[in-house]
Amino acid sequence: MRWCAVAIVFAFSMGARAGTPDFAAALAAERRDDADGALAAATKALATPGLSPRDAAMLHGIRAFALLVRGEDALGDMRAAPEQKAFFAHGYASRGNRLLAAQSWDEAAASYSKALGFDPKRKSAFVGRGIAELANTDADAALADFDRALALGATSDIYRHRGEAREQALDFEGAAADYSAALRLDPLADAWGLRGRVEAVLGRTGMARGDLEHAIAIRPRSTIDYVWLHIVHLRQKIDDRAWLAGAAMRLDLGEWPGPAFAYYAGQIPADDMTQIALKSASTAKWHQRCDGWFYLGEEAAARGDEAHARELFRKTVSSCNALDYEWDAAKLELKRLGP
């Protein structure tokens, strides 16, 4: 990541000391988000005799970045160079990224907020905070942050994230529009599959089928797109047993949603599929524990067994929450099926 403020300060401060290997190494490490390398190089560079005040301030800023990323006390360095706000914002934003990866949603959102306090136009911090809020099932806050990010410059990824937030808010039409916007910016984005899923839930099976087939053409080993294409086949009364058998030979059915596809292909029974969803480490990590019931519900609904489908969709939404991959779709299916 680069920031104009950092580049300007660096260009202005280039002198005999700024050109030393340690100074250059510190800045290079900060640029590539290497907190440990930045801390070591900046600490060493600060010991250079005759260092100018401007160079020293920049090195304190780099140290502050590194300490913030590591979750350590950076107050001393921040006080030594209060003008180095770009580095502080970078540190808090990178810390937020680490917390997001660790699924520490509240802490990640707080770290992104601190980054925005130093740089109110940091688009990546709005996006990161929106993702954390969405994971924390606060769709309204996530939508607001994705809107702010889009106002700073639209990208395919931001539209895709906002589409996911709209799904969680049960605005599937809005989600489809956002996925379409994402695809206009990047025709190779994974939004084909996401839009296909939305179109399927909305009952537009022809559009869904086209999107999902396109998604598979782009990502031929994306098992989730095959799962949803089979659901569309079920709704369109297409006998796809040969297609299921052929696809099962090409896909990795070990990781979720592979077992769901294996069930559809007749390789494992329904109980085994749902137990894998409930108990496997991967479904727990990615919040897909209730997906097994959802996929059985889709199968029941397509075959006209609305009572059983309703029971399975209710089980999906009552046993899990909006973090589960198919929770929002199950909510919409229940609305469609009625009481």
Residue pairs with C-beta under 8 A, 6 or more apart in sequence:
1 31
1 33
1 90
1 124
2 31
3 86
3 89
3 90
3 119
5 85
5 86
6 86
6 87
6 90
9 54
9 58
9 84
9 86
10 18
10 27
10 58
12 54
13 52
13 54
13 55
13 58
15 52
15 55
17 23
17 48
17 50
17 51
17 52
17 55
18 52
18 55
18 58
20 45
20 48
22 41
22 42
22 44
22 45
22 48
23 41
23 45
23 48
23 55
23 59
25 37
25 41
25 45
26 38
26 41
26 42
26 44
26 45
26 59
26 62
27 58
27 62
29 35
29 36
29 37
29 38
29 41
29 62
29 66
30 38
30 62
30 65
30 66
30 87
30 90
33 69
33 94
35 65
35 66
35 67
35 69
35 70
35 91
35 94
36 66
36 70
38 62
38 63
38 65
38 66
39 63
39 66
39 67
39 70
41 62
42 59
42 60
42 62
42 63
42 66
43 63
45 51
45 59
46 56
46 59
46 60
46 63
51 59
56 80
56 81
57 80
57 81
57 83
57 84
58 81
58 84
60 77
60 78
60 80
60 81
60 84
61 77
61 81
61 84
61 86
61 87
61 88
62 87
63 74
63 77
64 74
64 77
64 78
64 81
64 84
64 87
64 88
64 91
65 87
65 88
65 90
65 91
65 94
66 91
67 73
67 74
67 77
67 91
68 74
68 88
68 91
68 92
68 94
68 95
69 91
69 94
69 95
69 98
70 95
71 95
74 88
74 91
78 84
78 88
85 118
85 119
86 118
86 119
88 115
88 118
89 115
89 116
89 118
89 119
89 122
89 125
90 115
91 115
92 111
92 112
92 114
92 115
92 118
92 125
93 111
93 112
93 115
93 122
93 124
93 125
93 128
95 111
96 108
96 109
96 111
96 112
96 115
96 125
96 128
96 129
96 132
97 108
97 128
99 107
99 108
99 111
99 132
100 108
100 128
100 131
100 132
100 135
103 135
103 285
105 132
105 133
105 135
105 136
106 132
106 136
108 128
108 129
108 132
109 129
109 132
109 133
109 136
112 125
112 126
112 128
112 129
112 132
113 125
113 129
115 122
115 125
116 122
116 125
116 126
116 129
119 125
121 152
123 149
123 152
123 153
123 158
126 145
126 146
126 148
126 149
126 152
127 145
127 146
127 149
127 157
127 158
127 161
129 145
130 141
130 142
130 143
130 144
130 145
130 146
130 149
130 161
130 162
130 165
131 142
131 161
133 139
133 141
133 142
133 145
134 142
134 161
134 164
134 165
134 168
135 323
137 168
137 321
137 322
137 323
139 165
139 166
139 168
139 169
139 322
140 169
142 161
142 162
142 165
142 168
143 162
143 165
143 166
143 169
146 158
146 161
146 162
146 165
147 162
149 158
150 158
150 159
150 162
154 181
154 185
155 185
156 182
156 183
156 185
156 186
156 189
156 191
157 182
157 189
159 178
159 179
159 181
159 182
159 185
159 191
160 178
160 179
160 182
160 189
160 190
160 191
160 194
162 178
163 174
163 175
163 176
163 177
163 178
163 179
163 182
163 191
163 194
163 195
163 198
164 175
164 194
166 172
166 174
166 175
166 178
167 175
167 198
167 328
167 329
168 322
168 328
170 328
170 331
170 332
170 335
172 198
172 201
172 202
172 332
173 202
175 194
175 198
176 195
176 198
176 199
176 202
179 191
179 194
179 195
179 198
180 191
180 195
182 189
182 191
183 189
183 191
183 192
183 195
188 218
190 215
190 218
190 219
190 222
192 211
192 212
192 214
192 215
192 218
192 225
193 211
193 212
193 215
193 219
193 222
193 224
193 225
193 228
195 211
196 207
196 208
196 209
196 210
196 211
196 212
196 214
196 215
196 225
196 228
196 229
196 232
197 208
197 212
197 228
197 329
198 208
199 205
199 207
199 208
199 211
200 208
200 212
200 228
200 231
200 232
200 235
201 329
201 332
201 333
202 332
203 235
203 336
205 232
205 235
205 236
208 228
208 232
209 229
209 232
209 233
209 236
212 225
212 228
212 229
212 232
213 229
215 222
215 225
216 222
216 225
216 226
216 229
219 225
220 250
221 250
221 251
221 252
223 251
223 252
223 253
223 255
223 257
223 258
223 261
224 257
226 247
226 251
226 261
227 257
227 260
227 261
227 264
227 295
230 240
230 244
230 261
230 264
231 295
231 298
231 299
231 302
233 240
233 243
234 298
234 299
234 302
234 303
235 302
241 266
244 261
244 264
244 265
244 266
245 265
247 261
247 265
248 261
248 262
248 265
248 267
251 258
251 261
252 258
253 259
253 261
253 262
253 267
255 282
256 276
256 277
256 280
256 282
256 283
256 286
256 288
256 291
257 288
257 291
257 295
259 268
259 272
259 273
259 276
259 277
259 292
260 273
260 277
260 291
260 292
260 295
262 268
262 273
263 269
263 270
263 272
263 273
263 295
264 295
264 299
270 292
270 296
273 292
273 295
273 296
274 292
274 293
274 296
275 292
276 283
276 292
277 283
277 288
277 289
277 290
277 291
277 292
277 293
278 289
278 290
278 292
282 288
283 289
283 291
286 325
287 320
287 323
287 324
287 325
288 324
288 325
288 326
289 319
289 320
289 324
290 315
290 316
290 317
290 319
290 320
290 324
290 326
290 327
290 330
291 316
291 324
291 325
291 326
293 312
293 313
293 315
293 316
293 319
294 312
294 313
294 316
294 326
294 329
294 330
295 326
296 312
297 308
297 309
297 310
297 311
297 312
297 313
297 316
297 330
297 333
298 309
298 333
300 306
300 308
300 309
300 312
301 309
301 333
301 337
306 337
309 333
309 337
310 334
310 337
313 330
313 333
313 334
313 337
314 334
316 324
316 326
316 327
316 330
317 327
317 330
317 331
317 334
320 327
321 327
322 328
